Amino acid sequence: QVQLVESGGGLVQAGGSLSLSCAASGSIFTINAMRWYRQAPGKQRELVAAITWGGRTNYADSVKGRFTISRDNAKNTVFLQMNSLKPEDTAVYYCNADINKGDYWGQGTQVTVSS
């Protein structure tokens, strides 16, 4: 069984930084991509950033230049460094991964940016 465990998040003032991490554990044979999504109250879940296991990345336009996704292949972990945070970044952030041809989600972690 595969699990994704997120850590990080919390409360920060606008302009500040936070870092999220997501570690995959269990019977892992292949990981094709890992992603971060977010969902703000009353809004649909949206893709924030993604990274393939080969290192190719893509970002939502709203976070380009402020967020950086990276990964540690040896530890099956993906990170999201968030800088210059804005109140509109407030949301529950979810880790998502394509593992063993399956789709897995983390439990979510709250990020709150105060103005």
DRENDO-1510 file (C-alpha; in Angstrom, 1 decimal, always signed):
<recs>
REC; n; res; u; v; w
REC; 1; GLN; +0.0; +0.0; +0.0 .
REC; 2; VAL; +1.3; +3.4; -0.9 .
REC; 3; GLN; +0.9; +6.5; +1.3 .
REC; 4; LEU; +1.7; +10.2; +0.8 .
REC; 5; VAL; +2.5; +12.1; +3.9 .
REC; 6; GLU; +2.7; +15.9; +3.7 .
REC; 7; SER; +4.4; +18.2; +6.1 .
REC; 8; GLY; +4.9; +22.0; +6.3 .
REC; 9; GLY; +2.4; +24.6; +5.8 .
REC; 10; GLY; +1.0; +26.9; +8.5 .
REC; 11; LEU; +0.4; +30.6; +8.9 .
REC; 12; VAL; +2.6; +33.3; +7.4 .
REC; 13; GLN; +2.3; +37.0; +6.6 .
REC; 14; ALA; +2.1; +38.2; +3.1 .
REC; 15; GLY; +5.5; +38.4; +1.5 .
REC; 16; GLY; +6.8; +35.5; +3.6 .
REC; 17; SER; +7.9; +32.0; +2.7 .
REC; 18; LEU; +6.8; +28.5; +3.5 .
REC; 19; SER; +8.1; +25.1; +2.5 .
REC; 20; LEU; +6.0; +21.9; +1.9 .
REC; 21; SER; +7.2; +18.4; +1.6 .
REC; 22; CYS; +5.5; +15.2; +0.6 .
REC; 23; ALA; +7.0; +11.8; +1.2 .
REC; 24; ALA; +5.8; +8.6; -0.6 .
REC; 25; SER; +6.1; +5.4; +1.3 .
REC; 26; GLY; +5.1; +1.7; +0.8 .
REC; 27; SER; +5.6; -0.7; -2.0 .
REC; 28; ILE; +6.9; +1.7; -4.6 .
REC; 29; PHE; +8.2; +0.5; -8.0 .
REC; 30; THR; +7.8; +3.5; -10.3 .
REC; 31; ILE; +6.9; +7.1; -9.8 .
REC; 32; ASN; +6.1; +9.0; -13.0 .
REC; 33; ALA; +5.2; +12.4; -11.6 .
REC; 34; MET; +4.5; +14.2; -8.4 .
REC; 35; ARG; +2.3; +17.3; -8.1 .
REC; 36; TRP; +1.0; +19.9; -5.8 .
REC; 37; TYR; -2.6; +21.0; -6.0 .
REC; 38; ARG; -4.5; +23.5; -3.8 .
REC; 39; GLN; -8.1; +24.2; -3.0 .
REC; 40; ALA; -9.3; +27.4; -1.5 .
REC; 41; PRO; -12.7; +27.7; +0.2 .
REC; 42; GLY; -15.5; +27.8; -2.4 .
REC; 43; LYS; -13.1; +27.1; -5.3 .
REC; 44; GLN; -12.1; +24.2; -7.4 .
REC; 45; ARG; -8.9; +22.3; -6.8 .
REC; 46; GLU; -6.2; +23.6; -9.0 .
REC; 47; LEU; -2.8; +22.4; -10.1 .
REC; 48; VAL; +0.0; +24.5; -8.6 .
REC; 49; ALA; +3.1; +22.7; -9.8 .
REC; 50; ALA; +4.3; +19.4; -11.2 .
REC; 51; ILE; +7.6; +17.6; -11.6 .
REC; 52; THR; +8.3; +14.4; -13.5 .
REC; 53; TRP; +10.8; +11.9; -12.1 .
REC; 54; GLY; +13.1; +13.1; -14.9 .
REC; 55; GLY; +13.0; +16.6; -13.4 .
REC; 56; ARG; +10.7; +18.4; -15.9 .
REC; 57; THR; +8.6; +21.0; -14.2 .
REC; 58; ASN; +5.6; +23.1; -14.9 .
REC; 59; TYR; +3.7; +25.7; -12.9 .
REC; 60; ALA; +0.4; +27.5; -12.7 .
REC; 61; ASP; +0.8; +31.0; -14.1 .
REC; 62; SER; -0.2; +32.4; -10.7 .
REC; 63; VAL; +2.8; +31.0; -9.0 .
REC; 64; LYS; +5.5; +31.2; -11.6 .
REC; 65; GLY; +8.6; +33.0; -10.3 .
REC; 66; ARG; +7.5; +32.6; -6.7 .
REC; 67; PHE; +7.1; +28.8; -6.2 .
REC; 68; THR; +9.7; +26.1; -6.9 .
REC; 69; ILE; +9.0; +22.4; -7.0 .
REC; 70; SER; +11.8; +19.9; -6.5 .
REC; 71; ARG; +12.3; +16.3; -5.6 .
REC; 72; ASP; +14.6; +13.9; -3.9 .
REC; 73; ASN; +14.3; +10.7; -5.9 .
REC; 74; ALA; +16.2; +8.6; -3.4 .
REC; 75; LYS; +13.7; +9.5; -0.7 .
REC; 76; ASN; +10.6; +9.5; -2.9 .
REC; 77; THR; +9.9; +13.0; -1.7 .
REC; 78; VAL; +8.7; +16.2; -3.4 .
REC; 79; PHE; +9.1; +19.7; -2.1 .
REC; 80; LEU; +7.3; +23.0; -2.8 .
REC; 81; GLN; +9.2; +26.1; -1.8 .
REC; 82; MET; +6.8; +29.1; -1.7 .
REC; 83; ASN; +8.2; +32.6; -1.6 .
REC; 84; SER; +6.6; +36.0; -1.8 .
REC; 85; LEU; +3.3; +34.5; -0.6 .
REC; 86; LYS; +0.1; +36.4; -1.1 .
REC; 87; PRO; -3.2; +36.2; +0.7 .
REC; 88; GLU; -4.7; +34.5; -2.4 .
REC; 89; ASP; -2.3; +31.6; -1.9 .
REC; 90; THR; -4.3; +30.6; +1.1 .
REC; 91; ALA; -5.7; +27.1; +0.5 .
REC; 92; VAL; -5.3; +23.5; +1.5 .
REC; 93; TYR; -2.4; +22.1; -0.4 .
REC; 94; TYR; -2.5; +18.5; -1.6 .
REC; 95; CYS; +0.2; +16.3; -2.8 .
REC; 96; ASN; -0.6; +14.0; -5.7 .
REC; 97; ALA; +1.5; +11.3; -7.4 .
REC; 98; ASP; +1.5; +8.7; -10.1 .
REC; 99; ILE; +2.9; +5.7; -8.4 .
REC; 100; ASN; +2.9; +2.1; -9.8 .
REC; 101; LYS; +0.4; +3.3; -12.4 .
REC; 102; GLY; -2.0; +4.4; -9.7 .
REC; 103; ASP; -3.1; +7.8; -8.5 .
REC; 104; TYR; -2.5; +8.8; -4.9 .
REC; 105; TRP; -3.3; +11.8; -2.8 .
REC; 106; GLY; -2.0; +13.1; +0.5 .
REC; 107; GLN; -4.3; +14.3; +3.3 .
REC; 108; GLY; -3.7; +18.0; +2.6 .
REC; 109; THR; -2.0; +20.7; +4.6 .
REC; 110; GLN; -3.3; +24.2; +5.3 .
REC; 111; VAL; -1.5; +27.2; +4.1 .
REC; 112; THR; -2.8; +30.6; +5.4 .
REC; 113; VAL; -1.3; +33.9; +4.3 .
REC; 114; SER; -2.4; +36.9; +6.2 .
REC; 115; SER; -2.4; +40.4; +4.7 .
</recs>
